Amino acid sequence: MLRPGGRFVTFAYAFSPLFKPGRRFFKEKLPATFPGVERIGPIWKNMPPCHVYVGVKQA
């Protein structure tokens, strides 16, 4: 279990703009669990390009 103040970091790879199943997780479910999710990217130097999502667990 993630302790209060702990960080959850995940990567979302940009395979195709038409790939929608993961979008719902990152736009709806992740913010419901971690208020104030930060999205970083796209990281173009990574192959394949990706976004980094960071959520901090509240107390």
C-alpha positions in Angstrom: 0.0 0.0 0.0 1.1 3.5 -0.8 1.6 5.6 2.3 0.3 9.2 2.6 2.6 11.5 0.7 3.9 8.6 -1.4 4.3 9.1 -5.1 2.7 6.9 -7.9 4.6 7.3 -11.2 3.5 5.6 -14.4 4.4 5.9 -18.1 2.0 6.1 -21.0 3.6 5.3 -24.4 2.3 7.1 -27.4 1.9 4.2 -29.9 -1.1 5.7 -31.7 -3.5 8.6 -31.1 -6.3 6.2 -31.9 -5.5 3.9 -29.0 -8.2 4.9 -26.5 -8.5 2.2 -23.8 -5.7 3.7 -21.6 -6.9 7.3 -22.0 -9.9 6.7 -19.8 -7.6 5.4 -17.0 -5.3 8.4 -17.2 -8.1 11.0 -17.6 -10.7 9.6 -15.2 -9.6 6.9 -12.8 -6.1 8.1 -11.9 -7.3 11.6 -10.9 -10.1 10.0 -8.9 -7.5 8.2 -6.8 -4.8 10.8 -6.7 -6.0 14.4 -6.7 -3.8 16.8 -8.6 -2.2 14.3 -11.0 0.7 15.9 -12.9 1.2 15.1 -16.5 4.7 15.5 -17.9 5.5 15.3 -21.6 5.4 14.2 -24.2 9.0 13.0 -23.9 10.1 13.0 -27.5 13.6 11.7 -26.8 12.2 8.4 -25.5 11.4 5.7 -28.1 8.5 5.3 -28.3 7.5 8.8 -27.0 5.7 8.8 -23.7 3.9 10.9 -21.1 4.8 10.6 -17.4 1.9 10.8 -14.9 2.7 11.5 -11.2 0.1 11.3 -8.4 0.7 11.9 -4.7 -1.4 10.0 -2.2 -3.2 12.3 0.3 -3.5 11.7 4.0 
